[in-house]
Amino acid sequence: MQPRNNRIANQPMLFASLALSTFALTATADSTETKSMIDPNTYATVRLTTDLSKLSDSEKKMIPLLIQAAKEMDDVFWMQASGSFRQTIPSLPSEALRRYATINYGPWDRLNGNEPFIEGVGPKPLGSFFYPVDMTRETFEAYVAKHPEMKASLEHQYSVVRRNNTGELAVVPYAEAYSKQVTTASKLLKQAAALAEDGGLRKYLSLRADALLSDEYQVSDLAWMEMKSNTIDVVIGPIENYEDRLFGYKSAHEAYVLVKDKEWSDRLAHYAQLLPDLQRRLPVKIAYKKEMPGTDSDLNAYDVIYYAGDCNAGSKTIAINLPNDEEVQLKKGTRRLQLKNAMRAKYDKILLPIADVLIAKDQRKHITFDAFFGNTMFHEVAHGLGIKNTINGKGTVRQAMKDQASALEEGKADILGLYMVTRMFEDGILKQGEVMDNYVTFLAGIFRSVRFGAASAHGRANMLRFNYFADAGAFSRDTETGTYRVNMEKMQSAMTDLTRLILKLQGDGDYDGAVELMMKKGVVGKQLQADLDRLSKANIPVDVVFEQGIEVLGL
């Protein structure tokens, strides 16, 4: 296995023609039209703020530096997501269109299967702009087969693939491809580190600043895991693989700037310690649960005060489970960050209105913020369960499952989060009413997330679970009222069966099996689509968009 943090080896000579790929709009700005798919009610606007009075003067001075560094990650993600398209946004003919293109980081609607919403724009490249825009899976794999010495560098998660002036593929490390942005961000992180009063945060910021310039992230990931007493936090760099739909190899840049809510964090501290016991009790053969999750994990609540890049594109993240490095996970575990203010906004503006339309009236009392928060938290904790390396020598699960890895992993976390709730009910930690709150809120959460569409790993995971649960009778639909009702016993049975299926697919590295499962279950049926259309007619937002920054915070 090629370690995630290794430097890219055997670099071919780079040429001036390897500049960032662009794509052409076949229509001029004057002829560009807004398509009917643009709905002004798709996104609800939320102001990202927090109580800054609990911060020291030094911490308040750090925040603008961290936000500026985050903006550099935003600039990088624009290039990764849509090439040079950002330069054309000022020439688009309406404010609504310019706003929608900015929210989506390009001309493709992330909540509508990446359909283009600007005339003259073709389909979004599967590999976004990590590869030549005409790259296919077959072309890439044929090239790797012909040049096996380049396999590790071509597939490296911190590199872009370009064609040189002879048509051959060449690899450009992120630190080189985005040198201007990462150099600026590195300097800003160093300045913030000098202000940090917490030793762990100071160490992490310094190491992360170095990592942006070297593409070696594991040491800073370990330092991030070791932070315990910091109030200010930042997640920054190339993190998730969602944007690469060609293979899922390439990580996209993003950033969060966060302020810890210590009161809520104290309430959550004990849940991460349940992982080893839950791992042992997974309903699969021992080979699929032999990896014991690290116990140096922690679970905390935060107010997020700035999003940038990948996490800010389309549907917004409300919880984080990192690092993604499998070696770090097995050694140290992961950290789970619950973004409480963003979560509350989605609960109030989206989940409650959805429940009023689609959940049976007598079960709506089970829709609670605590259950929504808990389900989201257990989802993130559940990423630490299961298996990270295949049992048959196919490498990591992420490598073996390629473009299916993200959706399957999100599906695993969803279902194992529910599994955790059920086990805690059996162990007497949760009461009957509490577990029913989690189940009914979980069902309402499926309707919320499935609206993210097939372009989102989370959306596809929710489609899979909805269809699997529907076939198993985990919930029923009343044809007269058009509302859904949870069947607790059947939901528990479906949960167990789907847990076994997903963990076996991952452990076996069964890519073809994952493709078949998603083709059968990862789709929106006619009845579900009709019910989702009812939500749109009721003007219920699909997601949120942020007013954020130094001015919003009053700094």
C-alpha positions as CSV (number, residue, x, y, z in Angstrom):
1,M,0.0,0.0,0.0
2,Q,1.2,3.5,-0.8
3,P,1.0,5.4,2.4
4,R,-1.2,8.5,2.2
5,N,1.5,10.9,3.4
6,N,4.4,9.7,1.1
7,R,5.8,12.2,-1.3
8,I,5.0,11.6,-4.9
9,A,7.8,9.7,-6.6
10,N,9.2,9.6,-10.1
11,Q,7.9,12.9,-11.2
12,P,8.0,13.4,-15.0
13,M,9.2,16.7,-16.4
14,L,6.6,19.4,-16.3
15,F,5.9,21.8,-19.1
16,A,4.3,25.2,-19.3
17,S,1.3,23.6,-21.0
18,L,0.4,22.0,-17.7
19,A,-1.4,25.1,-16.5
20,L,-4.8,24.5,-14.9
21,S,-7.3,23.0,-17.3
22,T,-10.1,25.3,-18.4
23,F,-13.4,24.6,-20.0
24,A,-15.2,26.8,-22.5
25,L,-18.6,28.2,-22.4
26,T,-20.1,27.8,-25.8
27,A,-22.6,30.5,-25.1
28,T,-21.7,34.2,-24.5
29,A,-22.6,36.0,-21.3
30,D,-25.3,37.9,-23.2
31,S,-27.0,34.7,-24.3
32,T,-26.7,32.8,-21.1
33,E,-30.0,32.0,-19.5
34,T,-31.1,30.9,-16.1
35,K,-32.7,27.4,-16.3
36,S,-35.9,26.8,-14.5
37,M,-34.2,24.4,-12.0
38,I,-32.9,27.4,-10.1
39,D,-35.3,27.9,-7.1
40,P,-34.7,30.9,-4.8
41,N,-36.0,28.8,-1.9
42,T,-33.4,26.0,-2.3
43,Y,-31.1,27.6,0.3
44,A,-32.0,29.3,3.6
45,T,-29.5,32.0,4.7
46,V,-27.9,31.5,8.1
47,R,-25.5,33.9,9.9
48,L,-22.6,32.1,11.5
49,T,-21.8,33.7,14.9
50,T,-20.8,32.6,18.3
51,D,-20.2,34.1,21.8
52,L,-16.8,35.6,21.5
53,S,-16.7,36.9,25.0
54,K,-15.3,33.6,26.2
55,L,-12.2,34.1,24.1
56,S,-9.0,35.7,25.2
57,D,-7.6,38.7,23.3
58,S,-5.0,36.5,21.6
59,E,-7.7,34.1,20.5
60,K,-9.7,36.9,19.0
61,K,-6.6,38.0,17.1
62,M,-6.1,34.5,15.7
63,I,-9.6,34.3,14.1
64,P,-9.0,36.8,11.3
65,L,-5.7,35.1,10.4
66,L,-7.4,31.7,10.3
67,I,-10.3,33.0,8.2
68,Q,-7.8,34.5,5.7
69,A,-6.0,31.1,5.5
70,A,-9.4,29.5,4.9
71,K,-10.1,31.8,2.0
72,E,-6.9,30.5,0.4
73,M,-8.3,27.0,0.6
74,D,-11.5,28.4,-1.0
75,D,-9.5,29.7,-3.9
76,V,-7.9,26.3,-4.4
77,F,-11.2,24.5,-4.4
78,W,-12.6,26.8,-7.0
79,M,-9.8,25.6,-9.3
80,Q,-10.4,22.0,-8.4
81,A,-14.1,22.1,-8.8
82,S,-14.6,24.2,-12.0
83,G,-11.2,25.2,-13.5
84,S,-11.3,28.8,-14.6
85,F,-15.1,29.3,-14.4
86,R,-14.9,31.6,-11.4
87,Q,-13.5,34.3,-13.7
88,T,-16.7,34.3,-15.8
89,I,-19.1,34.8,-12.9
90,P,-19.1,38.7,-13.0
91,S,-20.3,38.5,-16.6
92,L,-23.3,36.4,-15.9
93,P,-26.5,38.3,-16.6
94,S,-28.3,38.2,-13.3
95,E,-27.6,38.4,-9.6
96,A,-29.6,35.2,-9.0
97,L,-27.4,33.3,-11.5
98,R,-24.2,34.7,-10.0
99,R,-25.3,33.8,-6.5
100,Y,-26.2,30.2,-7.6
101,A,-22.9,29.7,-9.4
102,T,-21.1,30.9,-6.3
103,I,-23.0,28.6,-4.0
104,N,-22.2,25.6,-6.3
105,Y,-18.6,26.6,-7.0
106,G,-19.4,26.3,-10.7
107,P,-22.2,26.0,-13.2
108,W,-23.4,22.6,-12.1
109,D,-26.2,22.2,-9.5
110,R,-24.9,20.0,-6.7
111,L,-28.3,19.4,-5.3
112,N,-29.7,18.3,-8.6
113,G,-27.3,15.6,-9.8
114,N,-24.7,18.1,-11.0
115,E,-27.0,19.2,-13.9
116,P,-25.7,22.3,-15.6
117,F,-27.8,25.4,-14.9
118,I,-26.1,27.7,-17.5
119,E,-26.8,27.3,-21.2
120,G,-23.8,26.2,-23.2
121,V,-22.1,24.2,-20.3
122,G,-21.8,20.5,-20.8
123,P,-21.7,17.8,-18.1
124,K,-19.4,18.2,-15.2
125,P,-16.2,16.1,-15.6
126,L,-16.3,13.1,-13.4
127,G,-12.8,13.9,-12.1
128,S,-13.7,17.5,-11.7
129,F,-10.4,19.3,-12.5
130,F,-8.0,16.9,-10.8
131,Y,-7.5,15.2,-14.2
132,P,-7.7,16.3,-17.8
133,V,-11.4,17.1,-18.4
134,D,-11.8,14.4,-21.0
135,M,-10.3,11.7,-18.9
136,T,-12.2,8.5,-18.6
137,R,-11.7,5.6,-16.2
138,E,-10.7,3.3,-19.0
139,T,-8.1,5.8,-20.4
140,F,-6.6,6.3,-17.0
141,E,-6.4,2.6,-16.1
142,A,-4.9,1.8,-19.5
143,Y,-2.2,4.4,-19.0
144,V,-1.4,3.1,-15.5
145,A,-1.2,-0.5,-16.9
146,K,1.2,0.8,-19.6
147,H,3.3,2.8,-17.1
148,P,3.2,0.9,-13.8
149,E,6.1,2.9,-12.4
150,M,3.7,5.9,-12.3
151,K,0.8,4.2,-10.6
152,A,1.5,5.5,-7.1
153,S,2.1,9.1,-8.2
154,L,-0.9,9.2,-10.6
155,E,-3.2,7.8,-7.9
156,H,-1.7,9.9,-5.1
157,Q,-4.4,11.9,-3.3
158,Y,-2.3,15.1,-3.1
159,S,-1.6,15.5,-6.8
160,V,-3.3,16.7,-10.0
161,V,-2.9,14.8,-13.3
162,R,-2.3,16.8,-16.5
163,R,-1.1,16.1,-20.0
164,N,2.2,17.6,-21.2
165,N,2.8,19.0,-24.6
166,T,3.4,15.5,-26.0
167,G,0.1,14.1,-24.8
168,E,1.6,12.0,-22.0
169,L,0.2,12.2,-18.5
170,A,2.2,14.1,-15.9
171,V,1.7,14.6,-12.1
172,V,1.8,17.9,-10.3
173,P,2.0,17.8,-6.5
174,Y,-0.6,20.1,-4.8
175,A,2.2,22.1,-3.2
176,E,3.4,23.0,-6.7
177,A,0.0,23.2,-8.5
178,Y,-1.4,25.6,-5.9
179,S,1.9,27.1,-4.6
180,K,0.6,30.7,-4.4
181,Q,-2.4,29.8,-2.2
182,V,-0.7,27.3,0.1
183,T,2.3,29.5,0.6
184,T,0.1,32.4,1.8
185,A,-2.0,30.0,3.9
186,S,1.1,28.6,5.5
187,K,2.4,32.0,6.5
188,L,-1.0,32.9,8.0
189,L,-1.0,29.6,10.1
190,K,2.5,30.4,11.4
191,Q,1.3,33.9,12.5
192,A,-1.7,32.3,14.2
193,A,0.5,29.7,15.9
194,A,2.6,32.6,17.4
195,L,-0.6,33.9,19.1
196,A,-1.8,30.5,20.3
197,E,-1.8,30.2,24.1
198,D,-2.6,26.4,24.0
199,G,0.5,24.4,23.4
200,G,-1.2,21.7,21.4
201,L,-2.9,24.1,19.1
202,R,0.4,26.0,18.6
203,K,2.2,22.8,17.6
204,Y,-0.6,21.7,15.2
205,L,-0.8,25.0,13.4
206,S,3.0,25.1,12.9
207,L,3.0,21.5,11.6
208,R,0.0,22.1,9.4
209,A,1.6,25.1,7.9
210,D,4.6,23.0,7.0
211,A,2.3,20.2,5.6
212,L,0.7,22.6,3.1
213,L,4.1,23.1,1.6
214,S,5.3,19.5,1.6
215,D,2.1,17.5,0.9
216,E,3.0,15.4,4.0
217,Y,0.0,15.5,6.4
218,Q,0.3,12.6,8.7
219,V,2.5,14.3,11.4
220,S,0.1,17.2,11.6
221,D,-2.8,14.8,11.7
222,L,-1.3,13.1,14.7
223,A,-0.7,16.5,16.3
224,W,-4.3,17.5,15.7
225,M,-5.4,14.2,17.4
226,E,-3.3,15.1,20.4
227,M,-5.0,18.5,21.0
228,K,-7.4,18.3,24.0
229,S,-7.6,21.7,25.8
230,N,-7.9,24.2,22.9
231,T,-10.9,26.5,22.5
232,I,-10.1,27.6,18.9
233,D,-9.8,24.9,16.3
234,V,-9.2,24.8,12.5
235,V,-9.5,22.0,9.9
236,I,-7.6,23.0,6.9
237,G,-6.0,21.4,3.8
238,P,-6.9,18.7,1.3
239,I,-9.4,16.5,3.2
240,E,-12.2,14.7,1.5
241,N,-12.5,12.7,-1.7
242,Y,-16.1,13.5,-2.7
243,E,-15.2,15.8,-5.5
244,D,-13.3,13.2,-7.4
245,R,-16.1,11.1,-8.9
246,L,-13.8,9.4,-11.4
247,F,-11.9,7.3,-8.8
248,G,-12.2,9.0,-5.4
249,Y,-8.4,9.2,-5.3
250,K,-8.0,13.0,-5.0
251,S,-8.6,15.0,-1.9
252,A,-10.2,18.5,-2.2
253,H,-9.2,21.6,-0.2
254,E,-11.4,23.0,2.5
255,A,-11.3,24.7,5.9
256,Y,-13.4,25.2,9.0
257,V,-12.7,27.7,11.7
258,L,-14.3,26.6,15.0
259,V,-14.9,27.6,18.6
260,K,-15.4,24.9,21.1
261,D,-18.6,24.7,23.2
262,K,-17.1,23.3,26.4
263,E,-20.4,22.8,28.2
264,W,-21.9,20.6,25.4
265,S,-18.6,18.9,24.9
266,D,-18.5,17.7,28.5
267,R,-21.9,16.0,27.9
268,L,-20.4,14.0,24.9
269,A,-17.1,12.9,26.3
270,H,-18.0,9.2,27.2
271,Y,-19.5,8.1,23.9
272,A,-16.2,7.7,22.0
273,Q,-15.1,5.3,24.7
274,L,-17.8,2.9,23.7
275,L,-16.2,2.1,20.3
276,P,-14.1,-1.0,21.3
277,D,-17.1,-2.8,22.8
278,L,-19.4,-1.8,19.9
279,Q,-16.8,-3.1,17.4
280,R,-16.6,-6.5,19.1
281,R,-20.4,-6.7,19.0
282,L,-20.8,-5.9,15.3
283,P,-23.1,-8.6,13.6
284,V,-20.4,-9.9,11.2
285,K,-17.7,-12.5,11.2
286,I,-14.5,-11.8,13.1
287,A,-12.5,-11.1,9.9
288,Y,-14.7,-8.0,9.2
289,K,-14.2,-6.5,12.7
290,K,-10.7,-7.6,13.6
291,E,-9.3,-4.0,13.5
292,M,-9.8,-2.4,16.9
293,P,-10.5,1.3,16.7
294,G,-8.0,3.6,18.4
295,T,-9.1,4.8,21.9
296,D,-7.5,8.2,21.8
297,S,-10.6,9.6,20.2
298,D,-12.6,12.5,21.5
299,L,-16.0,14.0,20.8
300,N,-16.7,17.7,21.1
301,A,-19.3,20.3,20.1
302,Y,-18.3,23.5,18.3
303,D,-19.8,26.6,16.8
304,V,-18.4,26.9,13.3
305,I,-17.7,30.5,12.3
306,Y,-16.3,30.0,8.8
307,Y,-16.6,27.4,6.0
308,A,-14.4,27.4,2.9
309,G,-13.9,25.1,-0.1
310,D,-15.3,21.6,-0.3
311,C,-17.3,21.7,2.9
312,N,-19.0,24.9,1.7
313,A,-20.1,23.6,-1.7
314,G,-23.8,22.6,-2.1
315,S,-25.0,20.8,1.0
316,K,-23.1,22.0,4.1
317,T,-21.4,19.7,6.6
318,I,-22.8,19.7,10.1
319,A,-20.3,17.2,11.7
320,I,-16.8,16.1,11.1
321,N,-14.9,12.8,11.6
322,L,-11.2,13.1,10.9
323,P,-8.4,12.4,10.1
324,N,-9.1,10.2,7.1
325,D,-5.6,8.6,7.2
326,E,-6.2,4.9,7.9
327,E,-2.9,4.6,9.7
328,V,-3.7,7.5,12.1
329,Q,-7.2,6.1,12.7
330,L,-5.9,2.7,13.7
331,K,-3.2,4.2,15.9
332,K,-5.1,7.2,17.5
333,G,-8.7,6.9,16.4
334,T,-10.4,10.0,15.1
335,R,-11.8,13.2,16.4
336,R,-15.6,13.9,16.0
337,L,-16.6,17.6,15.8
338,Q,-20.3,18.4,16.1
339,L,-21.1,21.8,14.5
340,K,-23.9,22.7,16.8
341,N,-24.9,26.1,15.5
342,A,-25.1,24.8,11.9
343,M,-26.9,21.8,13.1
344,R,-29.5,23.9,14.9
345,A,-30.1,26.0,11.8
346,K,-30.8,22.9,9.7
347,Y,-33.1,21.4,12.4
348,D,-35.1,24.6,12.7
349,K,-35.3,25.6,9.1
350,I,-35.5,22.2,7.3
351,L,-36.0,19.1,9.5
352,L,-39.0,20.3,11.5
353,P,-40.9,21.6,8.4
354,I,-40.2,18.3,6.7
355,A,-41.6,16.3,9.6
356,D,-44.8,18.4,9.5
357,V,-45.3,17.2,5.9
358,L,-44.0,13.7,5.8
359,I,-44.0,12.1,9.4
360,A,-47.2,10.6,10.8
361,K,-48.9,13.1,13.1
362,D,-48.8,10.9,16.2
363,Q,-45.0,10.3,15.8
364,R,-44.0,13.9,15.3
365,K,-43.5,14.3,19.0
366,H,-40.5,12.1,18.6
367,I,-38.7,14.7,16.4
368,T,-36.3,16.4,18.8
369,F,-33.1,18.4,18.4
370,D,-31.4,16.2,21.0
371,A,-32.2,13.1,18.8
372,F,-31.0,15.0,15.6
373,F,-27.8,16.0,17.4
374,G,-27.4,12.5,18.7
375,N,-28.0,10.7,15.3
376,T,-25.5,13.1,13.7
377,M,-23.0,12.5,16.5
378,F,-23.4,8.7,16.3
379,H,-22.9,8.8,12.5
380,E,-19.5,10.4,13.0
381,V,-18.5,8.1,15.8
382,A,-19.6,5.1,13.6
383,H,-17.0,6.0,11.0
384,G,-14.5,4.5,13.4
385,L,-16.3,1.1,13.4
386,G,-15.9,-1.7,10.8
387,I,-12.8,-2.2,8.8
388,K,-10.3,0.1,7.1
389,N,-8.3,-2.5,5.2
390,T,-9.7,-5.2,3.0
391,I,-9.4,-8.8,4.3
392,N,-8.1,-10.2,1.0
393,G,-5.1,-8.0,0.1
394,K,-6.9,-5.4,-2.1
395,G,-5.4,-2.6,0.0
396,T,-7.5,-0.1,1.9
397,V,-11.3,-0.1,1.6
398,R,-11.0,3.4,0.1
399,Q,-8.6,2.2,-2.6
400,A,-10.6,-0.9,-3.4
401,M,-14.0,0.8,-3.7
402,K,-12.7,3.7,-5.8
403,D,-15.6,6.0,-6.8
404,Q,-18.0,4.0,-4.7
405,A,-16.0,4.4,-1.5
406,S,-17.5,7.7,-0.2
407,A,-21.2,6.8,-0.6
408,L,-20.7,3.3,0.9
409,E,-18.7,4.7,3.8
410,E,-21.4,7.3,4.5
411,G,-24.0,4.6,4.3
412,K,-22.0,2.5,6.7
413,A,-21.8,5.4,9.2
414,D,-25.5,6.1,8.9
415,I,-26.5,2.5,9.6
416,L,-23.9,1.9,12.3
417,G,-25.0,5.1,14.0
418,L,-28.4,3.6,14.3
419,Y,-26.8,0.4,15.4
420,M,-25.1,2.3,18.2
421,V,-28.4,3.8,19.4
422,T,-30.0,0.3,19.4
423,R,-27.2,-1.3,21.4
424,M,-27.3,1.6,24.0
425,F,-31.0,1.0,24.3
426,E,-30.4,-2.7,24.9
427,D,-27.7,-1.8,27.5
428,G,-30.1,0.5,29.4
429,I,-28.2,3.7,28.5
430,L,-31.2,4.9,26.4
431,K,-34.9,4.5,27.4
432,Q,-37.8,3.4,25.1
433,G,-39.0,6.9,24.4
434,E,-35.5,8.2,23.7
435,V,-34.6,5.4,21.2
436,M,-38.0,6.1,19.5
437,D,-37.0,9.7,19.2
438,N,-33.8,8.7,17.5
439,Y,-35.6,6.3,15.1
440,V,-38.3,8.8,14.0
441,T,-35.8,11.7,13.7
442,F,-33.6,9.3,11.8
443,L,-36.4,8.7,9.3
444,A,-37.0,12.4,8.9
445,G,-33.3,12.9,8.5
446,I,-33.4,10.5,5.5
447,F,-35.9,12.8,3.7
448,R,-33.7,15.8,4.5
449,S,-30.5,14.2,3.2
450,V,-31.9,12.4,0.2
451,R,-32.8,15.8,-1.3
452,F,-29.0,16.4,-1.7
453,G,-29.3,14.2,-4.8
454,A,-27.1,11.6,-6.6
455,A,-24.1,14.0,-6.9
456,S,-23.7,13.8,-3.1
457,A,-22.2,10.8,-1.3
458,H,-24.5,11.5,1.6
459,G,-27.5,11.7,-0.8
460,R,-26.7,8.4,-2.4
461,A,-26.2,6.8,0.9
462,N,-29.6,8.0,2.1
463,M,-31.3,6.7,-1.1
464,L,-29.7,3.3,-0.5
465,R,-30.9,3.2,3.1
466,F,-34.4,4.5,2.3
467,N,-35.0,1.9,-0.3
468,Y,-33.5,-0.9,1.7
469,F,-35.6,0.0,4.8
470,A,-38.7,0.4,2.7
471,D,-38.4,-3.1,1.2
472,A,-37.9,-4.5,4.7
473,G,-41.0,-2.7,6.1
474,A,-38.9,-0.6,8.5
475,F,-41.5,2.2,7.9
476,S,-44.8,2.4,6.2
477,R,-46.6,5.1,4.2
478,D,-50.2,6.1,4.8
479,T,-51.7,6.6,1.3
480,E,-54.4,8.9,2.6
481,T,-52.2,11.3,4.5
482,G,-49.0,10.7,2.5
483,T,-47.1,10.4,5.8
484,Y,-44.6,7.8,7.1
485,R,-44.6,5.8,10.3
486,V,-41.6,3.9,11.9
487,N,-41.9,0.2,12.7
488,M,-39.3,-0.1,15.5
489,E,-38.9,-3.9,15.3
490,K,-38.6,-4.1,11.6
491,M,-36.2,-1.1,11.5
492,Q,-33.9,-2.9,13.9
493,S,-33.9,-6.0,11.7
494,A,-33.3,-4.0,8.5
495,M,-30.5,-2.2,10.3
496,T,-28.8,-5.4,11.2
497,D,-29.1,-6.9,7.7
498,L,-27.8,-3.8,6.0
499,T,-24.9,-3.5,8.5
500,R,-23.8,-7.0,7.5
501,L,-24.1,-6.3,3.8
502,I,-22.1,-3.0,3.8
503,L,-19.3,-4.3,6.1
504,K,-18.9,-7.4,3.9
505,L,-18.7,-5.3,0.7
506,Q,-16.1,-3.1,2.3
507,G,-14.0,-6.0,3.8
508,D,-14.1,-7.9,0.6
509,G,-13.2,-4.8,-1.5
510,D,-16.1,-5.9,-3.6
511,Y,-16.3,-2.9,-6.0
512,D,-18.7,-4.7,-8.5
513,G,-21.0,-5.6,-5.6
514,A,-21.1,-2.0,-4.4
515,V,-21.9,-0.8,-8.0
516,E,-24.7,-3.3,-8.3
517,L,-26.1,-2.3,-4.9
518,M,-26.1,1.4,-5.7
519,M,-27.7,0.8,-9.1
520,K,-30.5,-1.1,-7.4
521,K,-31.0,0.8,-4.2
522,G,-29.3,4.2,-4.7
523,V,-32.1,5.7,-6.7
524,V,-35.1,7.8,-6.0
525,G,-38.4,6.0,-6.9
526,K,-41.5,7.7,-8.3
527,Q,-43.4,7.8,-5.0
528,L,-40.4,9.2,-3.0
529,Q,-39.8,11.8,-5.7
530,A,-43.5,12.8,-5.5
531,D,-43.2,13.2,-1.8
532,L,-40.0,15.2,-2.1
533,D,-41.8,17.5,-4.6
534,R,-44.3,18.2,-1.9
535,L,-41.5,19.6,0.2
536,S,-40.4,21.9,-2.6
537,K,-44.0,23.1,-3.2
538,A,-44.1,23.9,0.5
539,N,-41.0,26.1,0.0
540,I,-39.0,24.0,2.5
541,P,-35.3,24.7,1.8
542,V,-33.0,21.9,0.8
543,D,-30.0,23.3,2.6
544,V,-28.4,26.4,4.0
545,V,-26.0,29.1,2.8
546,F,-23.9,31.2,5.1
547,E,-23.4,34.9,5.9
548,Q,-20.0,34.6,7.5
549,G,-16.7,36.3,8.0
550,I,-14.9,38.9,10.2
551,E,-17.6,41.5,9.7
552,V,-20.4,39.1,10.7
553,L,-18.5,38.2,13.9
554,G,-17.9,41.9,14.7
555,L,-14.1,41.6,14.7
